[in-house]
Amino acid sequence: MREGASMRRVQFFDTTLRDGEQSPGVNLSAEEKVAIALQLEKLGVHVIEAGFAASSQGDFHSVKKVGETVRQPVVVSLARAVEKDIDAAWEALKGAESPGIHIFLATSPIHRKYKLNLTKDQVMERAEFAVRHAKKYFPHVEFSTEDGGRTEKDFLCQVAARVIQAGADVLNIPDTVGFLTPQEYGDIFRHLKEEVPRIEKVKLSAHCHDDLGMATANSLAAIEAGVEQVEGTINGIGERAGNAALEEIAMALATRESHYQVETGLNLKEIAKTSRMVSKMTGMFVPGNKAVVGANAFAHESGIHQDGMLKNAATYEIMRPETVGQTDTRLVLGKHSGRHAFRDKLAAMGYTFDDQQLNQLFVRFKELTDRKKTIEDDDLVSLVEERLGDEDEIFGFDAIQLSYGNHSMPTASLRLMDHRDNRMVEEAACGSGSVDAIFHAIDRATGETMELVDYKIVSVTHGKDALGEVYVKLKRNGMEVQGRGVSTDVLEASARAYVHAVNRILHREGAQRTKSSAEPVPAP
């Protein structure tokens, strides 16, 4: 890059809470969405797509809470190009510091014929109407040509001209099905910039899916073609094969700054923490070989590689783990550490809690120090994020005892605190295995019957005393929720995860009953 030359800014549009949540099996609560949104704000993303307000009362509530909580980013809701969707989005976001809307309408021949049954003229009329209606409310209006990557270029230009005239602020051309090559995708934006009058009045945006594994490459090609905004999700989660991974795009731009000559303004040190939070709350684990945030992204096993690393890290590392917030630092806290040291350590790791939350965490920390000799940062992160963004407990885990032998029936005895009337509940049950017995005992203690959909165990750190993290997914009356539990004993972690999921189902059922008796919110 020439000395003294200024770099252009590319802004990041994060759709983890909307497109990312459409990943099969992911169902975030409003509290979890707020927690992730606040972390995205720390990361420095410029636009947060909080959900699809018109799709359900739950999404409406989540969009509203995110909009009322974050301050720096623009918070947008997705909307179809219909009046009721746009009105619902405004109703949800009118209290936001920086409200916005993201309107989409399909433009490709296959979508026009089989999904919309609309002519080209009808598509353009609907797009123009939607943008004009949205501009009555929103200072920030983005319009997306769904399946724009497979739309005729001349028609894309016509649609672009209409929505620019109607007042759109951002024009997004998504590769909705992950079909294009980087050259093809970049050429679309070059063509628009050459052919569309007043194209400089809007920000051009790129939104890529990863069906052929080219989402990041396509997004970078669009940036080279001059787009000013790039869209994606943390860890690349999303429908089918997922979206472009924002952390990969960010680090490509930072690591190859001399080539791309753009800046993002992101706080790159928050990448690892953001990735970890999204992974834990969605239950979608990051593969070890995942670029930038995978467990092996900065690991070197080959003797030749290790020799080179010892002599000069740049021989095999093009970026440093510290840049994205990855460290090997161990937590120097133990069973004799006090609350003050505990609070200081959490603050150093970027966490802030009130006194009540800190006391609850400190109790769990002390329980852990009685079982685990060496406490590592990852242990503490798992402990903190076990219940981050949760509502108050209805049932609290207290104690468990198991009886098991290869010639006897596994039996679990456990004790829960019922916080509704502050009483201890004790129950026991048998099962086909220890975990099955635990879950049956919890069902008896809570008086609730659930369907177990999924069960996973993950090791947080290494060694015989490593923390085990358990994820369970429960279903009842069409509602699916995920529960998390952490302990050095995976059976205890299983009990904690199951109780957590039961609490979440009860909270959501209670919220549904409350909403059904209240005034309905705008929805389709």
VOGU-3710 file (C-alpha; in Angstrom, 3 decimals, decimal comma):
1> mregasmrrv> 0,000/0,000/0,000  1,254/3,485/-0,838  2,489/5,513/2,112  -0,089/8,054/3,223  -2,918/6,445/1,243  -6,165/6,085/3,180  -8,017/2,791/3,309  -11,730/2,480/2,670  -13,970/1,046/5,391  -15,975/-2,149/4,946
11> qffdttlrdg> -18,703/-2,606/7,505  -19,814/-5,958/8,923  -23,460/-7,069/9,007  -23,960/-9,967/11,422  -26,935/-12,272/10,937  -26,033/-14,927/13,521  -29,270/-14,221/15,401  -31,429/-14,587/12,279  -29,837/-16,566/9,454  -27,576/-18,399/11,913
21> eqspgvnlsa> -30,493/-19,379/14,118  -32,096/-21,040/11,087  -29,500/-23,805/11,429  -31,332/-27,083/12,091  -31,763/-27,669/15,825  -30,847/-24,134/16,935  -33,400/-22,261/19,024  -32,064/-19,298/21,014  -34,024/-17,659/23,820  -34,479/-13,875/23,903
31> eekvaialql> -31,987/-13,683/26,781  -29,378/-15,642/24,813  -29,922/-13,424/21,782  -29,330/-10,338/23,935  -26,148/-11,858/25,413  -24,798/-12,647/21,935  -25,815/-9,203/20,639  -23,900/-7,497/23,459  -20,832/-9,580/22,605  -21,219/-8,672/18,919
41> eklgvhviea> -21,276/-5,042/20,021  -17,938/-5,612/21,827  -16,591/-7,218/18,658  -17,530/-4,017/16,854  -19,953/-5,250/14,192  -21,784/-2,402/12,531  -25,203/-3,994/11,900  -26,943/-6,756/13,873  -29,866/-8,606/12,292  -31,776/-9,553/15,431
51> gfaassqgdf> -34,456/-11,732/13,841  -37,626/-11,720/11,754  -40,133/-9,747/13,822  -43,220/-10,678/11,777  -42,536/-14,421/11,825  -43,688/-15,104/15,409  -44,389/-13,451/18,735  -41,184/-14,979/20,107  -39,070/-13,438/17,345  -40,885/-10,106/17,757
61> hsvkkvgetv> -39,994/-10,091/21,466  -36,353/-11,028/20,795  -35,906/-8,322/18,141  -37,449/-5,777/20,501  -35,173/-6,740/23,425  -32,008/-6,657/21,309  -33,017/-3,268/19,891  -33,576/-1,858/23,361  -30,272/-3,222/24,694  -27,448/-2,533/22,247
71> rqpvvvslar> -26,380/1,042/21,543  -23,648/1,239/18,898  -24,712/-1,081/16,037  -27,736/-0,583/13,813  -30,287/-3,261/14,791  -32,390/-4,559/11,914  -35,281/-6,954/11,473  -35,783/-9,044/8,372  -39,039/-8,412/6,493  -40,700/-9,631/3,343
81> avekdidaaw> -41,681/-6,957/0,830  -45,178/-6,698/2,313  -46,717/-3,961/4,413  -47,545/-6,050/7,492  -43,968/-7,335/7,814  -42,572/-3,818/7,612  -45,092/-2,534/10,172  -44,234/-5,383/12,567  -40,518/-4,624/12,215  -41,106/-0,961/13,097
91> ealkgaespg> -43,305/-1,867/16,054  -40,487/-4,051/17,391  -37,658/-1,582/16,760  -39,150/1,876/17,238  -37,515/2,021/20,687  -34,058/1,081/19,379  -31,150/3,518/19,410  -30,436/2,853/15,705  -33,353/0,975/14,085  -33,175/-0,521/10,613
101> ihiflatspi> -34,961/-2,954/8,350  -33,784/-5,595/5,872  -36,384/-6,197/3,151  -35,998/-9,124/0,771  -37,739/-10,117/-2,440  -36,735/-12,896/-4,832  -35,650/-11,806/-8,309  -34,258/-14,887/-10,093  -36,238/-16,558/-12,923  -36,756/-19,793/-10,967
111> hrkyklnltk> -38,053/-17,914/-7,911  -40,241/-15,568/-9,954  -41,893/-18,529/-11,685  -42,190/-21,163/-8,975  -42,264/-19,228/-5,704  -43,713/-15,781/-6,408  -45,641/-16,310/-9,658  -44,863/-12,677/-10,513  -43,709/-10,932/-13,678  -40,595/-8,756/-13,738
121> dqvmeraefa> -42,734/-5,604/-13,645  -44,669/-6,899/-10,636  -41,443/-7,700/-8,801  -40,116/-4,183/-9,393  -43,403/-2,595/-8,314  -43,477/-4,613/-5,098  -39,836/-3,808/-4,342  -40,362/-0,080/-4,858  -43,519/-0,050/-2,741  -41,828/-1,902/0,119
131> vrhakkyfph> -38,832/0,451/0,232  -41,030/3,567/0,075  -43,225/2,243/2,877  -40,218/1,353/5,032  -38,683/4,815/4,544  -41,707/6,302/6,304  -40,353/4,779/9,527  -36,743/3,659/9,220  -33,633/5,795/8,759  -31,783/2,674/7,573
141> vefstedggr> -33,383/0,545/4,837  -31,607/-2,382/3,204  -33,085/-4,169/0,209  -32,005/-7,684/-0,822  -32,601/-9,348/-4,160  -33,076/-12,907/-2,928  -31,214/-15,351/-5,214  -29,621/-12,320/-6,856  -26,672/-14,474/-7,874  -28,882/-16,355/-10,345
151> tekdflcqva> -30,772/-13,277/-11,556  -30,283/-11,812/-15,028  -27,804/-8,913/-14,780  -29,966/-6,504/-16,774  -32,948/-7,204/-14,498  -30,765/-6,760/-11,403  -29,855/-3,333/-12,749  -33,536/-2,469/-13,234  -34,466/-3,546/-9,707  -31,481/-1,672/-8,278
161> arviqagadv> -32,489/1,535/-10,057  -36,065/1,292/-8,707  -35,115/0,726/-5,071  -32,441/3,436/-5,174  -35,045/5,859/-6,483  -37,404/4,731/-3,700  -34,803/5,624/-1,056  -32,927/2,421/-0,170  -29,730/2,966/1,826  -28,151/-0,468/1,221
171> lnipdtvgfl> -28,492/-2,805/-1,754  -27,613/-6,435/-1,036  -27,041/-8,964/-3,829  -26,925/-12,359/-2,088  -25,574/-15,626/-3,431  -28,502/-17,269/-1,665  -27,728/-20,834/-2,732  -23,923/-20,657/-2,744  -23,773/-21,264/-6,490  -21,337/-18,668/-7,828
181> tpqeygdifr> -17,576/-18,594/-8,248  -15,605/-15,635/-6,840  -15,033/-14,189/-10,328  -18,740/-14,424/-11,216  -19,849/-12,861/-7,951  -17,391/-9,965/-8,139  -18,426/-9,287/-11,731  -22,055/-8,731/-10,643  -21,027/-5,763/-8,480  -18,696/-4,373/-11,155
191> hlkeevprie> -21,584/-4,530/-13,633  -23,963/-2,745/-11,254  -21,433/0,010/-10,592  -21,023/0,588/-14,322  -24,662/0,366/-15,421  -26,964/1,599/-12,609  -27,592/5,348/-12,377  -26,917/6,888/-8,931  -25,463/3,594/-7,665  -23,181/5,685/-5,463
201> kvklsahchd> -26,257/6,638/-3,400  -26,383/3,178/-1,784  -23,953/0,921/0,007  -23,462/-2,310/-1,901  -23,552/-5,417/0,291  -22,488/-9,053/-0,160  -24,236/-12,035/1,461  -22,850/-15,490/0,625  -23,806/-19,054/1,487  -21,325/-21,914/1,667
211> dlgmatansl> -22,977/-24,717/-0,303  -19,862/-25,192/-2,459  -17,414/-24,060/0,227  -16,794/-20,666/-1,398  -18,670/-18,246/0,896  -15,562/-16,581/2,331  -13,813/-16,450/-1,050  -16,916/-14,979/-2,699  -17,279/-12,357/0,040  -13,653/-11,290/-0,398
221> aaieagveqv> -14,134/-11,142/-4,175  -17,093/-8,803/-3,633  -14,939/-6,588/-1,402  -12,323/-6,436/-4,164  -15,142/-5,416/-6,520  -15,953/-2,465/-4,264  -18,761/-3,487/-1,886  -18,922/-1,499/1,333  -20,682/-4,091/3,492  -20,251/-7,827/3,971
231> egtingiger> -22,785/-10,102/5,661  -22,345/-13,393/7,469  -22,431/-15,234/10,783  -20,060/-16,149/13,576  -18,538/-19,613/12,956  -20,286/-19,637/9,573  -23,466/-21,180/10,987  -26,697/-21,035/9,007  -29,095/-22,986/6,828  -27,751/-25,961/4,854
241> agnaaleeia> -23,939/-25,557/4,675  -24,079/-22,209/6,446  -23,078/-18,619/5,726  -19,807/-16,827/5,198  -17,855/-16,899/8,496  -17,328/-13,293/9,545  -14,228/-14,122/11,585  -12,574/-15,604/8,490  -13,346/-12,535/6,386  -12,146/-10,190/9,145
251> malatreshy> -8,827/-11,997/9,586  -8,268/-12,288/5,820  -8,676/-8,524/5,532  -6,397/-7,880/8,522  -3,718/-10,430/7,602  -3,672/-9,427/3,912  -4,233/-5,726/4,541  -1,627/-4,726/1,946  -3,596/-6,647/-0,696  -7,205/-5,696/0,126
261> qvetglnlke> -6,427/-2,179/1,423  -9,570/-1,958/3,529  -10,206/-1,586/7,240  -13,039/-2,952/9,356  -12,819/-1,199/12,723  -13,482/-4,542/14,447  -11,953/-5,410/17,819  -10,253/-8,587/16,603  -9,307/-9,674/20,144  -13,006/-10,414/20,769
271> iaktsrmvsk> -13,210/-12,988/17,944  -12,353/-16,088/20,009  -14,732/-15,138/22,830  -17,564/-14,410/20,401  -17,018/-17,708/18,604  -17,023/-19,614/21,886  -20,230/-17,977/23,103  -22,105/-18,645/19,865  -20,900/-22,250/19,847  -22,008/-22,890/23,425
281> mtgmfvpgnk> -25,389/-21,199/23,135  -26,309/-22,828/19,835  -24,788/-26,223/20,656  -23,040/-26,144/17,262  -19,467/-27,178/17,970  -16,571/-25,647/16,067  -14,510/-28,284/14,194  -10,903/-28,503/15,331  -9,627/-27,617/11,862  -11,906/-24,580/11,487
291> avvganafah> -10,009/-21,521/10,220  -9,203/-18,798/12,799  -11,199/-20,197/15,752  -10,745/-23,990/15,596  -8,871/-25,720/18,415  -6,098/-26,676/15,970  -5,915/-23,315/14,190  -2,707/-22,464/16,076  -1,553/-26,003/16,929  1,599/-27,570/15,488
301> esgihqdgml> 2,326/-31,290/15,791  4,761/-31,950/12,931  8,370/-32,000/14,106  9,461/-29,864/11,165  6,722/-27,322/11,936  7,602/-27,249/15,630  11,274/-26,697/14,817  10,368/-23,782/12,558  7,999/-22,301/15,161  10,703/-22,376/17,834
311> knaatyeimr> 13,072/-20,492/15,534  10,526/-18,018/14,164  6,740/-18,248/14,607  6,203/-16,620/11,217  7,534/-19,761/9,500  4,153/-21,460/9,967  1,824/-18,883/11,545  0,531/-16,084/9,350  -1,375/-14,610/12,310  -0,810/-14,727/16,023
321> petvgqtdtr> -3,341/-16,377/18,376  -3,301/-13,250/20,575  -4,708/-11,241/17,654  -8,041/-13,065/17,861  -8,019/-13,386/21,657  -6,659/-16,951/21,809  -4,155/-17,510/24,627  -2,576/-20,395/26,479  -2,559/-18,470/29,757  -3,641/-20,496/32,749
331> lvlgkhsgrh> -5,899/-19,180/35,467  -3,848/-18,743/38,623  -6,753/-19,199/41,018  -7,441/-22,014/43,420  -9,408/-23,144/46,446  -7,964/-20,337/48,602  -8,799/-17,534/46,169  -11,312/-14,935/47,350  -14,141/-13,087/45,662  -11,998/-10,043/44,921
341> afrdklaamg> -9,406/-12,041/42,960  -12,212/-13,954/41,272  -13,962/-10,726/40,205  -10,685/-9,214/38,953  -9,970/-12,291/36,844  -13,440/-12,205/35,302  -13,027/-8,495/34,559  -9,662/-9,171/32,893  -11,417/-11,756/30,689  -14,076/-9,188/29,709
351> ytfddqqlnq> -16,949/-10,317/31,963  -18,940/-7,993/34,244  -21,531/-9,195/36,762  -23,586/-7,718/39,561  -23,072/-8,927/43,143  -25,812/-11,559/43,019  -24,533/-13,069/39,769  -20,954/-12,980/41,050  -21,897/-14,781/44,263  -23,656/-17,545/42,306
361> lfvrfkeltd> -20,638/-17,988/40,055  -18,253/-17,935/43,010  -20,124/-20,804/44,666  -19,811/-22,867/41,460  -16,125/-21,883/41,199  -15,432/-23,089/44,743  -17,175/-26,383/43,988  -14,869/-26,767/41,008  -11,668/-26,019/42,973  -12,520/-28,819/45,398
371> rkktiedddl> -12,445/-31,268/42,480  -9,899/-29,882/40,028  -6,332/-29,088/40,990  -5,468/-26,821/38,071  -8,037/-24,292/36,888  -7,580/-23,075/33,334  -9,129/-20,132/31,529  -11,295/-22,467/29,444  -12,684/-23,975/32,657  -13,700/-20,564/33,901
381> vslveerlgd> -15,196/-19,583/30,551  -17,371/-22,722/30,567  -18,437/-22,008/34,130  -19,399/-18,427/33,294  -21,171/-19,233/30,041  -23,047/-22,232/31,484  -25,954/-19,967/32,365  -25,150/-16,716/30,527  -28,329/-15,037/29,323  -30,679/-17,287/31,323
391> edeifgfdai> -33,807/-16,573/33,289  -34,110/-17,306/37,020  -34,187/-20,994/37,917  -37,442/-22,745/38,718  -35,672/-25,932/39,762  -32,116/-25,819/41,086  -29,762/-28,809/41,085  -28,517/-29,687/44,588  -27,129/-33,230/44,867  -27,014/-36,605/43,156
401> qlsygnhsmp> -26,047/-40,169/44,083  -25,773/-43,141/41,734  -25,746/-46,896/42,129  -24,461/-48,911/39,188  -23,052/-52,340/38,466  -22,875/-54,617/35,444  -25,247/-57,078/37,165  -27,585/-54,535/38,794  -30,118/-51,975/37,657  -28,661/-48,405/37,498
411> taslrlmdhr> -30,369/-46,199/40,071  -30,170/-42,421/40,527  -31,168/-40,522/43,665  -31,184/-36,756/43,476  -32,258/-33,628/45,294  -33,594/-30,473/43,629  -34,610/-27,119/45,068  -38,058/-26,010/43,943  -37,689/-22,222/44,026  -41,410/-21,646/43,611
421> dnrmveeaac> -42,000/-22,550/47,271  -38,394/-22,886/48,528  -38,548/-26,586/49,322  -36,238/-29,503/48,614  -37,568/-32,329/46,445  -35,963/-35,765/46,617  -36,630/-38,559/44,142  -35,043/-41,749/42,834  -35,497/-43,741/39,648  -34,013/-46,649/37,696
431> gsgsvdaifh> -33,058/-46,685/34,053  -31,376/-48,640/31,297  -28,154/-46,779/32,150  -26,926/-44,168/34,603  -27,883/-41,202/32,414  -31,324/-42,666/31,715  -31,852/-43,175/35,468  -30,847/-39,557/36,165  -33,287/-38,179/33,609  -36,138/-40,349/34,919
441> aidratgetm> -35,420/-39,157/38,472  -35,537/-35,518/37,348  -38,857/-36,107/35,576  -40,264/-37,529/38,816  -38,842/-34,729/40,967  -40,156/-31,946/38,732  -43,427/-33,638/37,871  -42,719/-32,865/34,206  -42,397/-35,294/31,300  -40,030/-34,450/28,470
451> elvdykivsv> -38,839/-36,095/25,257  -35,063/-36,343/24,948  -34,078/-35,394/21,377  -30,285/-35,144/21,618  -27,435/-35,658/24,101  -23,774/-34,635/23,677  -20,663/-34,614/25,886  -17,645/-32,404/25,190  -14,362/-32,169/27,102  -13,532/-28,537/27,897
461> thgkdalgev> -9,852/-29,072/28,729  -7,458/-32,033/28,970  -6,496/-34,530/31,655  -8,334/-36,928/33,940  -9,920/-34,063/35,885  -11,036/-32,133/32,797  -14,372/-30,330/32,876  -17,098/-32,115/30,971  -19,712/-30,044/29,173  -23,030/-31,762/28,462
471> yvklkrngme> -25,705/-30,571/26,029  -29,218/-32,021/26,032  -32,100/-31,143/23,777  -35,643/-31,666/25,098  -38,956/-31,434/23,298  -42,524/-30,971/24,485  -45,647/-29,888/22,596  -43,621/-29,016/19,514  -41,182/-26,839/21,472  -37,481/-27,761/21,465
481> vqgrgvstdv> -34,919/-26,299/23,868  -31,288/-26,960/24,664  -29,813/-27,294/28,151  -26,163/-27,027/29,222  -24,358/-28,440/32,246  -20,710/-28,313/33,373  -18,867/-30,465/35,908  -15,752/-32,609/36,314  -18,273/-35,476/36,633  -20,135/-35,957/33,346
491> leasarayvh> -23,057/-37,615/35,141  -23,513/-34,549/37,339  -23,108/-32,374/34,243  -25,842/-34,465/32,580  -28,186/-33,813/35,497  -27,429/-30,083/35,449  -28,013/-29,917/31,675  -31,350/-31,733/31,915  -32,569/-29,512/34,779  -31,465/-26,452/32,799
501> avnrilhreg> -33,501/-27,591/29,778  -36,575/-28,320/31,939  -36,345/-24,785/33,380  -36,160/-23,305/29,914  -39,208/-25,195/28,662  -41,221/-24,158/31,715  -40,191/-20,517/31,255  -41,173/-20,534/27,586  -44,488/-22,231/28,228  -45,206/-19,655/30,909
511> aqrtkssaep> -44,308/-16,840/28,530  -46,598/-18,289/25,851  -49,499/-18,450/28,290  -48,876/-14,840/29,314  -48,711/-13,641/25,716  -51,847/-15,518/24,685  -53,806/-13,678/27,367  -52,344/-10,295/26,414  -52,980/-8,047/23,416  -51,566/-9,615/20,217
521> vpap> -48,523/-7,963/18,648  -48,336/-7,276/14,911  -47,653/-10,533/13,090  -48,565/-12,076/9,774
//
